[in-house]
């Protein structure tokens, strides 16, 4: 029934909007607390290596770290490459 209420409800109260925003902020902080301290430096170094070969916007590089259990860590790297004719420096 809550899903139906979500779609049928009119305006949300200010308190519920504030609560949802706070939940998003807390979730983001928890995620960043679990990331290793070296992740920003790693992202900068990866960007420098890629830029040696292809000119990309730094916002087109996304590095994400995820801890899956005690013994598995996943480092995800997403790079949006420019069109073939836009890659020269």
N, C-alpha and C positions, 0 to 999 in steps of 0.2 A: 504494500500500500504506500510505502514511503516514496517509491519511484513514481507512482502515479501522482502523489502530492507534489513532487518536484516539478512535473510538467504542467500540472494544472494550477499550481499556486500563482498568484499574481506577483505582487512585490514582496521581496524579502525584507525582514526587519533589519535595521542597522546592526543590531546585536548579532544576528546570525551571519551577516556578511563579514563582520569583524571577526567572528569565531572561525569562519572558513579561511580567512586570510591569515590568521594566526596559526592555524594548523599547517598551512602551506609553508610559512616561515620556519616553524619548528621542524618540519620534515626536511627542509633544505639545510638547516643547521646540522641536524643529525647526520645527513649525508656527507656534508663537508667535514664533520668531525671524524668520520670513519676513513677519509681519504689519507693516504700517506703524505708526509710532509714534503716529499720530493716531487709530487705531481706537478706543481706549477713550473718548476725548473725543467722537468722532463718534457712538458708541453712546449716550452720555449726552445729547447734543444731540437726537438723533432721539427718544429716549424723552421728553424734555421737550416736544417738539412734539406727539407723539402724546397725551401726558397733558393737553394743553390742550383736547383734544376728547373723549377717551375715557379713563376711569380704567382703567389696566391695571397688572398686577403687573410689576415690572422683570424678573423671571425669565421672563416671557413674550415677551421681545424677544431675538432671537438674531441677531447680526451676524457674518458670516464673510467673510474675505477670502481669495481664491485667485489665485495668479499662474499664468497659463497661457501659458507661453512668455515671450519677451522683451517683446512688445508688447501683450499682452492681460492685463488684470486684471479679476477678477470680484468684485463686492461683493454678497453675498447677504444679504437682510434678511427674516427670518421673524418675524411678529407673530401671536400667538394672541389674537384679540379675544374679549372676554367676550360673553355672551348679550345680546340686544337690550335686555332689561329691566334689566340690570346695568351699563349704560354711563354712567349719570349720576353726577356727582360728589357 
